[in-house]
Amino acid sequence: MKISYVYILECADKTYYTGITSNLEKRMLEHQTGVHPDSYTAKRRPLKLVFFAEFSDINFAIMREKQIKKWSRAKKKALIDGSFDALPNLAKKTFKR
């Protein structure tokens, strides 16, 4: 069984980057050293790993990564902080009348 990881990095400019990998240690090294110079994180170093989750099913990991990428900064921050009870409320939109 191959493990996949969904991870969130906090960049030097305080933005978040969400990614997926099967080798978290190797992928972190690639981000930190700027192996891909045109990537989002290459110009936003140093980076800090602030969240990761393990998945035994790559399809579920891909689904979760896509979901998290659509989340607001506040919702990602709640996930990072472990404030799981706050996640449903952060998904709700308020509409102006």
Secondary structure, DSSP 4 states (H G I P E B T S, - for coil): ---EEEEEEE-TTS-EEEEEES-HHHHHHHHHHTSSTTSTTTTS-S-EEEEEEEES-HHHHHHHHHHHHHS-HHHHHHHHHT-GGGHHHHT------
